Amino acid sequence: MNLVRWDPIREMDQFFARPLGSFMGQWPRFAADTDEGEPAWTPTLDVSETDSEYLVRADLPAVKKEDVSVTVDNDAVTIAGERKFDKEEKSERVHRRECFRGMFSRSLTLPENANTSGIRAESKDGVLTVHIPKTKTERSKAIEIKVQ
């Protein structure tokens, strides 16, 4: 089996370079294995836009908002945090564990018209929503250029 390394910044560059309606790809759910051999996890994201802002929604079930950070640096927004391990009950035997735990980080390249000073984030019902406002730019009017 051939493993392909996922590059989130390249994915976002490609995403913003094409019309939003044509984006039908799937975000990878799991990253490379951790040092301990356990699969690392990355939260799934939805990216959309309105006339005034871009919206990034990250599925973060069982992650407290205190365990998440959103940072902007070098024209990229990064969502990072940790889904902590539950305390194991001595009277409980685990037969199957499919809910991944541990540290995660997702970085997305911001488009040129992103207003980085106005970015805000909120967490509700296990979904982190990052609001990235667009800068207001006036479209130039068509003008005729005389050829000399």
CORJO-V839971 format. One record per residue. N is the residue number from 1. PHI is phi in whole degrees, -180 to 180 (* if undefined). BURIAL is I if it has 9 or more other ideal C-beta (glycine too) atoms within 8 Angstrom, else O. D_LAST is the distance of its C-alpha to the last C-alpha in Angstrom with 1 decimal. Layout:
n:N phi:PHI burial:BURIAL d_last:D_LAST
n:N phi:PHI burial:BURIAL d_last:D_LAST
//
This chain:
n:1 phi:* burial:O d_last:62.7
n:2 phi:-97 burial:O d_last:59.3
n:3 phi:-95 burial:O d_last:58.1
n:4 phi:-108 burial:O d_last:54.3
n:5 phi:-76 burial:O d_last:53.3
n:6 phi:-87 burial:O d_last:51.4
n:7 phi:-117 burial:O d_last:48.3
n:8 phi:-65 burial:I d_last:47.7
n:9 phi:-69 burial:I d_last:44.5
n:10 phi:-62 burial:O d_last:42.9
n:11 phi:-61 burial:I d_last:44.3
n:12 phi:-71 burial:I d_last:42.6
n:13 phi:-59 burial:I d_last:39.2
n:14 phi:-66 burial:O d_last:39.5
n:15 phi:-61 burial:I d_last:40.8
n:16 phi:-78 burial:O d_last:37.8
n:17 phi:-84 burial:O d_last:35.3
n:18 phi:-124 burial:O d_last:36.4
n:19 phi:-59 burial:O d_last:37.2
n:20 phi:-59 burial:O d_last:40.4
n:21 phi:-66 burial:O d_last:42.0
n:22 phi:-87 burial:O d_last:41.8
n:23 phi:-80 burial:I d_last:43.9
n:24 phi:-126 burial:O d_last:47.3
n:25 phi:-73 burial:O d_last:48.6
n:26 phi:-108 burial:O d_last:51.8
n:27 phi:-79 burial:O d_last:52.1
n:28 phi:-63 burial:O d_last:54.7
n:29 phi:-90 burial:O d_last:57.9
n:30 phi:-123 burial:O d_last:59.4
n:31 phi:-94 burial:O d_last:58.1
n:32 phi:-65 burial:O d_last:59.8
n:33 phi:-66 burial:O d_last:63.5
n:34 phi:-79 burial:I d_last:64.7
n:35 phi:-62 burial:O d_last:66.7
n:36 phi:-83 burial:O d_last:69.8
n:37 phi:88 burial:O d_last:68.9
n:38 phi:-82 burial:O d_last:68.4
n:39 phi:-66 burial:O d_last:65.2
n:40 phi:-79 burial:I d_last:62.8
n:41 phi:-127 burial:I d_last:61.2
n:42 phi:-131 burial:I d_last:57.9
n:43 phi:-68 burial:I d_last:57.6
n:44 phi:-77 burial:O d_last:55.6
n:45 phi:-126 burial:I d_last:52.4
n:46 phi:-119 burial:O d_last:50.6
n:47 phi:-122 burial:I d_last:47.0
n:48 phi:-142 burial:O d_last:45.4
n:49 phi:-147 burial:O d_last:42.9
n:50 phi:-117 burial:O d_last:42.6
n:51 phi:-65 burial:O d_last:39.8
n:52 phi:-110 burial:O d_last:40.8
n:53 phi:-159 burial:I d_last:42.4
n:54 phi:-99 burial:I d_last:43.2
n:55 phi:-125 burial:I d_last:47.0
n:56 phi:-117 burial:I d_last:48.9
n:57 phi:-114 burial:I d_last:52.5
n:58 phi:-113 burial:I d_last:54.9
n:59 phi:-77 burial:I d_last:58.4
n:60 phi:-131 burial:I d_last:60.8
n:61 phi:-64 burial:O d_last:64.3
n:62 phi:64 burial:O d_last:67.1
n:63 phi:-115 burial:I d_last:64.7
n:64 phi:-73 burial:O d_last:65.3
n:65 phi:-63 burial:O d_last:62.3
n:66 phi:-69 burial:O d_last:63.8
n:67 phi:-98 burial:I d_last:63.4
n:68 phi:-124 burial:I d_last:59.6
n:69 phi:-129 burial:O d_last:56.7
n:70 phi:-123 burial:I d_last:53.0
n:71 phi:-129 burial:O d_last:50.8
n:72 phi:-123 burial:I d_last:47.1
n:73 phi:-156 burial:O d_last:45.9
n:74 phi:52 burial:O d_last:42.7
n:75 phi:61 burial:O d_last:40.9
n:76 phi:-138 burial:I d_last:44.0
n:77 phi:-107 burial:I d_last:46.8
n:78 phi:-122 burial:I d_last:50.2
n:79 phi:-108 burial:I d_last:53.3
n:80 phi:-137 burial:I d_last:56.4
n:81 phi:172 burial:I d_last:60.1
n:82 phi:-150 burial:O d_last:63.5
n:83 phi:-98 burial:I d_last:65.7
n:84 phi:-80 burial:O d_last:69.1
n:85 phi:-74 burial:O d_last:72.2
n:86 phi:-73 burial:O d_last:74.9
n:87 phi:-73 burial:O d_last:78.3
n:88 phi:-81 burial:O d_last:80.4
n:89 phi:-82 burial:O d_last:83.7
n:90 phi:-66 burial:O d_last:86.7
n:91 phi:-87 burial:O d_last:88.2
n:92 phi:-114 burial:O d_last:85.1
n:93 phi:-107 burial:O d_last:84.3
n:94 phi:-87 burial:O d_last:80.7
n:95 phi:-98 burial:O d_last:80.5
n:96 phi:-154 burial:O d_last:76.7
n:97 phi:-130 burial:O d_last:73.8
n:98 phi:-113 burial:O d_last:70.4
n:99 phi:-89 burial:O d_last:68.9
n:100 phi:-77 burial:I d_last:67.0
n:101 phi:-127 burial:O d_last:67.3
n:102 phi:120 burial:I d_last:65.8
n:103 phi:-77 burial:O d_last:62.5
n:104 phi:-144 burial:I d_last:59.1
n:105 phi:-158 burial:I d_last:55.5
n:106 phi:-131 burial:I d_last:52.3
n:107 phi:-121 burial:I d_last:48.8
n:108 phi:-129 burial:I d_last:45.6
n:109 phi:-71 burial:I d_last:42.1
n:110 phi:-84 burial:I d_last:40.5
n:111 phi:-71 burial:O d_last:37.1
n:112 phi:-63 burial:O d_last:34.2
n:113 phi:-94 burial:O d_last:34.8
n:114 phi:-80 burial:I d_last:38.5
n:115 phi:-94 burial:I d_last:39.9
n:116 phi:-66 burial:I d_last:42.5
n:117 phi:-74 burial:O d_last:44.2
n:118 phi:-105 burial:O d_last:45.2
n:119 phi:-68 burial:I d_last:46.8
n:120 phi:-140 burial:O d_last:50.3
n:121 phi:-136 burial:I d_last:53.0
n:122 phi:-142 burial:O d_last:56.1
n:123 phi:-124 burial:I d_last:59.0
n:124 phi:-152 burial:O d_last:61.1
n:125 phi:53 burial:O d_last:63.4
n:126 phi:79 burial:O d_last:62.5
n:127 phi:-123 burial:I d_last:58.7
n:128 phi:-92 burial:I d_last:56.4
n:129 phi:-115 burial:I d_last:53.2
n:130 phi:-106 burial:I d_last:50.3
n:131 phi:-98 burial:I d_last:47.8
n:132 phi:-117 burial:I d_last:44.4
n:133 phi:-67 burial:I d_last:42.3
n:134 phi:-91 burial:I d_last:38.6
n:135 phi:-77 burial:O d_last:36.3
n:136 phi:-85 burial:O d_last:34.7
n:137 phi:-123 burial:O d_last:30.9
n:138 phi:-82 burial:O d_last:28.7
n:139 phi:-78 burial:O d_last:26.4
n:140 phi:-74 burial:O d_last:22.9
n:141 phi:-80 burial:O d_last:21.7
n:142 phi:-67 burial:O d_last:19.0
n:143 phi:-129 burial:O d_last:15.8
n:144 phi:-96 burial:O d_last:12.6
n:145 phi:-104 burial:O d_last:9.4
n:146 phi:-81 burial:O d_last:6.3
n:147 phi:-89 burial:O d_last:3.8
n:148 phi:-109 burial:O d_last:0.0
//
